[in-house]
Amino acid sequence: MPYRITIEPTSHTFTVEQGETILDAALRQGIILPYGCRNGACGTCMGELATGRVSYDSGLPPALSEADADAHKALFCQAHPASDLTIRVQEIDAARDIEIKTLPCRVQILEHLAHDVIRIYLKMPDSERLQFLAGQYIDVLIKGHEPRAFSIANAPHNDEFIELHIRYVEGGLFTDQVFHHMREKALLRIKGPLGTFYLREDTDRPAILIGGGTGFAPLKGILEHAFETGIDRPLHLFRGVRARRDLYLEELPSQWDAAHPNFSYTPVLSEPRPEDDWQGETGFVTDSVLSHYPDLTGYDIYMSGPPVMVKAGHKLFIQHGLDETRFFSDAFEYAAITESIKGLPRN
């Protein structure tokens, strides 16, 4: 028999059928809970169990520690109810009315942005446009394989194409195709938009945006949306990469910095090369953030990139005063076959 789930503080309710996860059941019934990877790797869907019990198919998911479980927290993308539940989680309203579609598309443009990053522009059918929130992602569907998830790098007002930034991964099935075999006019199938990583506009809190590698992609879309809509609260972008050659599209943040008084930009190199002649900040990007903002009380943080970076940043920033409910993340992870997918992704 189905279990009944009650959400605090909204008192919304929904039911979960046998074999369903809590997140899948909520989405099926039009209730949008926070999520990112949907495979237990990123922790975006974590919430609290006020009453009741849950189970997992294969032990605790990667992003849920024993300490989290002992504190009655759960990852709703993986958790199955073992009783009726009352859960505490922030519902997402802005994505509620956006239809998730499965569509064919055509590779319109392939453009090398860096030694290991390609930008793809996807063209939807003439009769379709993909409605999305800046920062969300799509799944690229591959017959016989798990979908590959990539963040949307453009803003909704500029939706003639869907822009993706794809990083090459040695041995990766899809990225090998993109870098070595794909040609313009190739046909793909996608599903989206997905995810709850997007700019919260119901606040005037200053926002710190942190991107590692191709984690720049969703932040680019978020920032372009913010500039287009006239959001004037302070926005500070930090980019963490290894060397200067990894700072693809570096001219964009510099242009934003010159054009928007409320925007600041700080690139950080962890392993600058001798030829970089780098005079900027070095080390971990999270340390750079704290050197600028030792007290994060009153800030929002948007973080996108490798799970180890996002997880470390989450813990560190809360220690420095960040309200946990104001931390929004999109964590990328490699699939078991070393392919870069969303989690997850992705890029």
C-alpha positions in Angstrom: 0.0 0.0 0.0 1.2 3.5 -0.6 2.7 5.6 2.1 1.6 9.2 2.9 4.2 12.0 3.0 3.5 15.3 4.7 5.9 18.2 4.1 6.7 20.8 6.7 6.2 23.7 6.9 3.7 23.8 4.0 1.6 20.8 5.1 1.4 19.6 1.5 0.9 15.9 1.2 1.6 13.2 -1.5 1.8 9.4 -1.7 4.6 7.1 -2.6 3.9 3.9 -4.3 5.9 0.6 -3.8 9.4 0.9 -5.3 9.2 4.7 -5.8 11.6 7.1 -4.2 10.3 10.0 -2.3 11.6 12.5 -4.9 10.1 10.6 -7.9 6.7 10.4 -6.2 6.8 14.1 -5.3 7.7 15.2 -8.9 5.0 12.8 -10.3 2.4 14.7 -8.3 3.6 18.2 -9.1 5.5 18.9 -5.9 9.0 20.2 -6.7 11.6 19.3 -4.1 15.3 20.4 -4.4 17.3 17.9 -6.4 20.3 17.8 -8.7 21.9 14.5 -9.6 19.1 12.1 -8.6 21.8 9.4 -7.9 22.7 10.3 -4.3 26.0 11.9 -5.1 25.4 15.6 -4.7 23.3 16.0 -1.6 21.0 18.7 -3.0 17.9 16.7 -2.1 18.8 16.3 1.6 16.0 17.0 4.1 15.0 16.0 7.6 12.8 13.2 8.8 10.5 14.7 11.4 8.6 11.4 11.8 8.9 8.0 10.2 11.5 5.8 8.7 13.2 5.3 5.3 15.3 2.7 3.6 17.8 2.7 0.7 18.4 0.0 -1.9 22.2 -0.3 -1.4 23.1 1.2 1.9 23.6 4.9 2.5 24.1 7.0 -0.6 27.5 8.7 -1.1 26.3 12.2 -0.1 24.7 10.9 3.2 27.1 10.3 6.0 26.4 8.2 9.1 26.3 11.4 11.1 23.6 12.8 8.8 21.5 9.7 9.0 21.8 9.7 12.8 20.6 13.3 12.8 17.4 12.1 11.0 18.5 13.5 7.6 17.7 11.7 4.3 18.4 11.9 0.6 15.0 12.0 -0.9 16.2 11.0 -4.4 17.3 7.6 -3.1 15.1 7.1 0.0 12.1 4.8 0.0 9.5 5.3 2.8 9.2 2.5 5.3 6.2 4.2 7.0 4.2 7.3 6.7 6.5 10.3 6.9 6.6 13.9 7.9 9.6 15.6 6.2 11.1 19.0 6.6 12.4 20.4 3.3 12.1 23.6 1.3 9.7 23.2 -1.6 10.6 24.8 -4.9 7.8 26.9 -6.5 9.5 28.5 -9.5 10.0 25.2 -11.4 6.5 24.0 -10.7 4.9 25.1 -14.0 7.7 24.2 -16.3 7.0 21.2 -18.5 9.8 18.5 -18.8 10.0 17.5 -22.4 11.8 14.8 -24.4 12.8 16.4 -27.7 15.0 15.8 -30.8 17.5 18.4 -31.5 20.3 19.2 -33.9 23.9 20.1 -33.2 24.0 23.6 -34.7 27.5 24.7 -33.7 30.6 23.0 -32.3 33.2 25.4 -30.9 36.5 24.6 -29.0 36.7 26.9 -26.0 39.8 25.3 -24.4 42.2 22.4 -24.8 39.6 20.1 -23.1 36.3 22.0 -23.4 33.9 22.2 -26.3 30.8 24.4 -26.5 27.8 22.9 -28.3 24.7 24.9 -29.5 21.6 22.7 -29.8 18.8 23.7 -32.1 15.3 22.6 -31.1 12.6 21.7 -33.7 11.2 24.9 -35.4 7.9 24.3 -33.5 9.5 24.0 -30.1 11.4 26.0 -27.5 12.7 24.6 -24.3 11.4 26.6 -21.3 13.9 26.5 -18.5 15.2 28.4 -15.5 18.8 29.7 -15.7 21.1 27.1 -14.1 19.0 24.0 -14.8 20.3 21.1 -16.8 19.3 18.6 -19.6 19.9 14.9 -20.1 21.3 13.8 -23.4 19.7 10.5 -24.1 21.9 7.7 -25.5 20.4 4.5 -26.6 21.5 1.6 -24.5 23.4 3.8 -22.0 22.7 6.0 -19.0 21.8 9.6 -20.0 24.6 12.2 -19.9 23.6 15.4 -18.0 24.9 18.8 -18.9 24.1 22.2 -17.4 22.4 24.8 -19.6 24.9 27.6 -20.1 22.6 30.3 -21.6 19.9 32.4 -20.1 16.2 31.8 -20.8 15.8 35.1 -22.7 18.4 33.9 -25.2 16.8 30.5 -26.0 17.3 30.2 -29.8 19.8 27.5 -28.9 20.6 25.5 -25.9 24.3 26.0 -25.0 26.3 23.3 -23.3 30.0 23.3 -22.2 31.4 19.8 -22.4 34.7 18.8 -20.9 36.7 15.9 -22.3 37.1 12.8 -20.1 39.6 10.2 -21.1 37.7 7.0 -21.9 34.3 8.7 -21.8 31.8 7.3 -24.2 29.9 10.5 -24.9 32.8 13.0 -24.6 34.9 10.9 -26.9 32.1 11.1 -29.5 31.8 14.8 -29.0 35.5 15.6 -29.4 36.5 13.1 -32.0 33.4 12.1 -34.1 30.6 14.5 -33.7 29.9 16.9 -36.5 27.5 19.9 -36.9 24.0 18.8 -38.0 24.2 15.6 -35.9 20.9 14.6 -34.3 20.5 14.1 -30.6 17.6 13.5 -28.2 17.4 15.4 -24.9 15.1 15.5 -21.8 14.7 18.6 -19.7 14.8 21.0 -18.1 15.8 19.3 -14.9 17.2 20.3 -11.5 16.6 23.0 -8.9 19.8 25.0 -9.2 18.7 28.5 -10.2 18.8 32.0 -8.8 16.4 32.7 -6.0 14.9 36.1 -6.8 12.7 36.6 -3.8 15.6 38.1 -1.7 18.0 41.0 -1.8 20.8 39.1 -0.1 24.1 39.4 -1.8 25.1 36.3 -3.8 28.5 34.5 -4.0 28.8 32.2 -7.1 31.5 29.6 -7.1 32.4 27.5 -10.2 34.9 24.8 -10.5 36.0 23.9 -14.1 32.9 23.6 -16.3 30.9 24.5 -13.2 31.1 27.9 -14.8 28.4 26.8 -17.3 25.2 27.1 -15.1 26.6 30.2 -13.4 27.1 31.9 -16.7 23.4 31.3 -17.4 22.4 32.6 -14.0 24.5 35.7 -14.3 23.3 36.5 -17.8 19.7 36.2 -16.5 20.4 38.4 -13.5 21.9 41.1 -15.8 19.1 40.9 -18.3 16.4 41.2 -15.6 18.1 44.1 -13.8 18.9 42.4 -10.5 21.0 44.9 -8.7 22.1 43.1 -5.5 25.8 42.3 -5.2 27.0 39.3 -7.2 30.5 38.0 -6.8 31.8 35.2 -9.1 34.7 33.0 -8.1 36.2 30.6 -10.6 38.5 27.8 -9.5 40.6 26.0 -12.1 44.1 24.5 -12.3 45.9 26.8 -14.8 45.2 29.8 -16.9 44.4 27.7 -20.0 41.4 26.3 -18.1 39.8 29.7 -17.7 37.8 29.4 -20.9 35.6 32.4 -21.9 37.6 34.5 -19.5 36.6 37.6 -21.5 33.0 37.3 -20.4 33.5 37.9 -16.6 35.8 40.8 -17.4 33.1 42.3 -19.6 30.5 41.8 -16.9 32.8 43.4 -14.4 33.2 46.5 -16.5 29.5 46.8 -17.4 27.8 46.0 -14.0 28.7 47.9 -10.8 27.1 45.2 -8.6 29.3 42.4 -10.1 32.8 41.3 -9.0 35.0 38.6 -10.5 37.8 36.6 -8.8 39.6 33.8 -10.7 41.7 31.4 -8.7 44.4 29.0 -10.0 45.3 26.0 -7.9 48.3 24.9 -10.0 49.4 27.9 -12.2 52.0 27.0 -14.8 55.3 28.9 -15.2 54.2 30.3 -18.5 51.0 31.7 -17.0 52.9 34.5 -15.3 49.9 34.6 -12.9 49.6 37.5 -10.6 46.1 36.7 -9.3 44.9 34.5 -6.4 46.1 30.9 -6.0 45.1 27.9 -4.0 41.7 26.5 -3.2 38.8 28.6 -4.4 36.9 28.0 -1.1 39.8 29.6 0.8 39.7 32.5 -1.6 36.0 33.0 -0.9 36.7 33.1 2.9 39.5 35.5 2.5 37.0 38.0 1.0 34.1 37.0 3.2 35.2 35.6 6.6 31.6 36.0 7.9 29.0 34.6 5.5 26.0 35.6 7.6 23.4 37.2 5.4 24.8 35.8 2.1 23.5 33.3 -0.5 26.0 30.9 -2.0 25.6 29.1 -5.4 28.3 26.5 -6.0 28.8 24.3 -9.0 31.6 21.8 -9.8 33.2 18.6 -8.5 31.4 17.0 -5.5 34.5 17.1 -3.4 34.7 20.8 -3.8 31.0 21.4 -3.2 30.9 19.1 -0.1 34.0 20.8 1.4 32.6 24.3 0.6 29.2 23.4 2.2 30.8 22.4 5.5 33.3 25.2 5.5 30.9 28.0 4.7 28.4 26.9 7.4 31.2 27.1 9.9 31.7 30.7 8.8 28.1 31.7 9.4 26.2 30.7 6.3 22.6 29.8 6.8 22.4 26.2 5.5 19.1 26.9 3.7 20.9 29.6 1.6 23.5 27.2 0.1 22.5 26.1 -3.4 24.6 23.6 -5.2 25.1 21.7 -8.5 27.7 19.0 -8.0 29.4 17.2 -11.0 30.7 13.7 -10.8 32.2 11.1 -13.1 30.2 8.0 -13.9 31.6 4.6 -13.1 32.9 4.3 -16.7 34.8 7.5 -16.1 32.4 9.4 -18.3 31.5 12.9 -17.1 27.8 13.0 -16.3 25.5 14.9 -14.0 25.3 14.3 -10.5 26.1 14.3 -10.9 27.1 15.6 -14.2 28.4 16.3 -15.8 30.2 18.5 -18.1 
